[in-house]
Amino acid sequence: MSNSPKHKLRVPRAKRGTVKVLIGTRKGAFLLKSDSERKEWKLSDPLFLGHIVHHFVQDPRDKSSLLVAARTSHLGPTVFRSVDGGKNWKEASKPPAFDPPHDGLQERTVNHTFWLTPGHATEPGMWYGGTSPQGLFRTRDGGKTWKPVAGLNHHPMLDAWTGGDKDGTPDGPKLHSIVVDPRDEQHLYIGMSSGGVFESTTGGRSWEPLNQGCVADFLPGGEEAGYGHDPHCLGLSPTNPDRLWQQNHCGIYRMDREDGEWVRVGENMPREVGDIGFPIVLHPRDPDTVWVFPMDGTTVWPRTSPEGHPAVFRTTDAGESWTRQERGLPKENAFLTVKRQSMAHDAHDPLGIYLGTTNGEVWGSTNEGKSWRCIARHLPHVYSIEVAGIAP
């Protein structure tokens, strides 16, 4: 069993009210809004139709502000910003872009902005952005202008950490899972695919790898490798910010920060399912509870639901055991998966869980995963799901 949290924080339950699910897809963005009981859902008209929308996020510090990380084949990568709840949008005057190469590093050009994270609660207007290839950027004016975080982007080890131009990550290498410690705005975590998990206690001025105990069966040295890993998604428990979780290319892991080592709790998953997948969702009020969506990670990695039978798995004991949650989901011939940004929760009690699939469906549960129903169909390939007002 897990250790008791040393720094437990209280996260309030939400009052009953509407829920807005923000959906990023391969062909635009959509808003999905519910009634107070989360029974009836209405889908908006598309925003940025034809744009590849990698991430669509509301600012939890200012509920009227929204950011979209988008790309079109002819206009390139950019970030759009709304300050009136999505009625009007403006493009960033200076979207994320790398400086010229420093200290002998390979030249990098932003292909797309992949991840958006609001800054600390005490830093209004601050956002972080992660790009492909791996780069970290910051804005202090709500998304109008973005600057490189030089402590990472100019780090002399960046090419070694990420593999440089030898990184063959499908759909391009990415910096993702930007996490800000709610107790300290200087304390940051990031995931790089490839590269691994990295930590900064200096607001991004310096970085250290945080991969001890994490298997990397595709690297020389395996578990002993200090970097070069492939975390798929990283999260920090809101009520115990010393508890981290990750869904990795090589399994599901938990870390209690004082131990400084990842523990592979995914080995407790059913062997026929395995512990390979993309997203991991943390309960906002219970650091021992998370949800994952496994995919087929065998042989050539089909990246579909194992045997075409999708299911969510939940642990309530910090990974000691896992429960299959499949009621309402397709029972056969559903060869889909859920990407790393495409699963999220609301703040109700019981918690609502939402996931978007590669075949353009959005599924929701209003009872913490016990049962599911499809709440949107026939969308483009879903890249991201966020719930308005909830920090990623």
N, C-alpha and C positions, 0 to 999 in steps of 0.2 A: 504493500500500500504506500501511498505517497506521504511525504512529510507535511506537517501542518504549515500553512503559509506564514511567513514571518512578517510580511508587509501587506496585510490584507486591506484592500480598499473596497468601499461600498459603491456599487453601481445600482442606481435606482431603477425600479420597474417602471415601464411606461404606462401612462394613463391610457385607457381605451380610446382609440381614435383610428383614423385612417392610416393605412400603410402605403407608402409609395416605393415600388421596386424600380430601380434604374437599370436599364438593360442596354448593354453595348453589344453590337453584332457586326458581322462582316459587311453589312450593307446599311448601317445607320444605327441610331439610338431610339429607344422607346421608353415611355413611362407606363407603368402598370399600377393602377390605383384601386384600393379596396374600400369597402365600407368598414364600419367600426368592428364588425364581427369577422372580418376577413373571409366572407362567404361569396360576395359578389365582386367581380374584378372588371375593370374597364381599361382597355388598351388605348393609348394615345396614337395620334398620327405620328409617322416617323420624323425624327429630327436628323438632319445631315444625311438624308437618303443617298446612298451610294458611297459614302465615306466608310472606311474601315474604322470602327470605334473600338479601341482597345480597352478604354476605361471611362466610366461615367459616374461621377462622385458628387455628392452634396457636402457642403461644408457644415459639420455638426456645430461649429461655433457661430454660424450665421446661416440660418436655414434658407435664406433667399439666394445664396451663392452656389453655383454649380460649375464644375469643370468637366470638359470632355477632351480626352486624348484621341486625336483622329488622324487619319491619313487617307489621301487619295493617290491614285497612281500617277496623276499628272500634276498635282499641287504639292505633293510631299507631306512630311509630318508637321503637325502643328497642335496647338492647344486652343480650345474655344472656352469662353467664360461668359456666364450670365449672372447678373446681380439682382434679377427680378423673378427668380423661380423658373426660368426657362422661357420667358416670353420673348426676350431679345438676347442676342448673342454677339460677342465681338471676338475676333481672333487676337491672340497674343501678338503684341507688336514686336516681341523678341522671343520666339519659342526656343526650347532647348536646342543648343548647338555646341559642339565641342570647340575648344580653343585649338590652335595649331599644336602639333605634337610637342611634348615636353620631355626632356631628359632621355631622349632616344626612344620613347614609346612609339608604337605604330600609330599611323594616322587613323582617326576614327571619324566617321560621319554618321549622324543620327539617321537611322532608317525609319524608326517610329518611336514615339513616346508610349511606353507600355503600361506604366503604373503611376498612379497619383495618390498621395497621402497628405491629408491636412497636417499642418504643424501642431505644436503643443497648444493646449487651451489658452495659455498665457501669451501666445504669439499670433494675434489676428492678422490675417493676410499672408501668413507663411504657409507655403505648400512645398512638398518635395515631389520630384518626378524621376522615375527610372526609365531608361531607354534601352533600345537595341541598336547597336551593340552596347555592352554594359557601360553605363554612365549615370552619374547622380547629379541632379540639378535642383536649384532652389529658387523660389520666388518670394519676395517680401511684400508684393503689391497686389496680392490676390490673383495672380496668374497673368498679369500684363507683360512682365519681363522676367526672363529666366536666366540664371547665371550658373555656370558649372561649380560644383563643390570640388574645389581644387585639391583638397586633401585626399580625395579618392581618384578623381579623373587624372591628376598629375602624379599619382603615386608611382614611384619607379618600379614597384612590383606588379602593377596592374596587368601587364601583358602576361607575366608568369602566372598570376592568380587565375586569369580567365582563359588562358590558352591562346590569346591574340587571334590572329587570322586562321589558326588551326581549329578554332571552336566550331564544331559542326552541328550545334543545336538546331533541331528542326524549327522552321519559321524564324530562325535567327536567334542568337544569344540575347539574354535579357537581364536587366537589373530589376528586381521586383521586391515585394514584401517589405517595403520601407516601414519600419516600426519606430515610433517615438515613445519612450518610457513616460507614462503619465505623471511620474514623480519628478522628472528631470529632463528638461528640453535639450540638454546637452548629450543625453544618452540615447544612441540610435543603434538599430540593427538593420541590416539589409540581407537579401538573398541574391546571389548571382548564379545564373544558369548559362554556362558553367562558371565555377569559381568557388561557391560555397557560401556559408553564412559568415558575416563580418560584423564587428562591433566597434562603435566609437563612443568614448565618454567625453569627447571634446567638441561636440557639435559638428563633427565631420572633418575636423582638421587632421586627425590621425585615426588609423584603423588597424585592427588586429583580426586574424582569422579566428573563427569559433566553430571548429569542426571536429574536435576530439571525440572519439567514440563512434563517429559516423562512418559507415561502410561506404567504400567507393570501389566496387568490384571491376570498374572499367579503368582504374588508375594503377600504375605501378605502386606498390606499397599498400594498396587497399586501405584498411582501417588506419594505418599509420600515416597516410598522406595528410599533410597539413592544410592543403587547399586543392582546388580543382574539382570539388564535389558539385553535385547537381541538386540543390534543394528546389523542390517544385513550389512550395508555399510555406511561409513562416508566420507564426502568430505568437502573441504575448497575452497572457491572461489578464483581463482588466482588473480583477479583484486580487490577483497575486502577481504583480509584474516581475517577480523573480522566477516565474514558471513560463518556459517557452515550449512550443510544439512545432514540429515541422513534418510535412509530407515530402518525402525525398524520392529521388530516382531509385534509391535502394532501401525503401521502407518508411515506416512511421516512427518518429522519434520524439522523446520528451526530454527536457533538461530543466533541472532546478539549478539556477544560475550559480549558487554558491558551490555546487559540485563541479561545474565547469566541463561536464562531459555529457554527451548525448547517450540516451538509453533507447535501444530499439524495442519499443513496446509493440510494434506491428507484428512481431513474431508470435504474438498471442492471437492474431487473426486466424480464421479457418484456413487450413493449408490449401484447400482447393480454390480459395479466393485470392489469397496472398495479400500483401500490404503495399502494392504499387498503385499509385493514383496521382492526381494533381491537387485537388483542393483539400483544405482542412479548415473546419469551422469550430471556433472555441465558444463555449457557453459564456455569456457575459457576466454571470454571477456565480459560476462554479468552476474553479480551475481544474477539477478532475474530469470534466465532461467535455468531449469533443465529438465531432462527426467527420467522417471521411466518405469518399465515393470511389471505391476501387475500380480499377480497369485491368484489362488483360495485359500483363507485362511479360508474357512468356515469348520465347523464340524471337520473332521479328517485331515484337511490341505492336500488336494490332491496334492498341489504343481504343478498344471498345469495351463494353461491359462484358465481364467473364461469361462465356457461353450465351451471350445475348440476353442475359437475365440481370437487369440493373437492380442495385440495392444500395442503400446507405447503411453504414455501420456506425454504431455509437458505443462509446465507453463512458461509464460514470465512475470508474475507479482508477483513473489515471493510466489506462491502458492495460491493466491486469486482465481484463476480459472485454469482449466485444459482442454486441447484439445486432443481429441483422434486422433492418427496418425496410421492408419491401411492400407492405400492404398498399395497394392501389397502383403501384408501378407495373409496367408491362412484365409479363411472365415469360415471354419468349420472343425471339426474333427482333430484339431491340438492340441493335449494334451501334450504340451511341456511347459517348462519354461526356464528362463535365470538366471544363478547363479550370486552371488554377484560380482564376478570378470569378468563377461562375457559380459560387455557392456562398450564401450569406444568411444572416439571421436578423429578425426584428428585435424589439425590446419588450414585447408583451410577456405576460405570464398566464398560460404556458407560452413558451417561446415559439415563434414561427420560423421555419427554415425554408429557404427558397434555393432552387438550383436551375440553371439554364443548360441546355444540352446542345450537342453539336448538330442535332437534326432540327433545331429551331423551336424547341418547346421549353416552357417554363413550368416547373412543378413546385407546388407549395404544400407545406404541412403546418397546421396550426396547433399540433400537439407534440412538438419536439421530436418529430420524425416517426411517430407511431403509425401514422397513415398519411398517404399522399394523394393529391389530385392535380391534374393538369389544369393550369390557370391561363395559359396562352399557347397557341399553336401556330404553325406555319410562318414563323419568323425566320429570318436568315440565321445561319450558324451563330450561336451565342458565344461571345467572347468574355463578357463580364456581367456580373449581377452584384448590385449593391442595394442596400435599403436606406432611403433618405433619413438623414439625421444620425446614422450610425457610422462611427469612424471605422475605416478599414483596419 
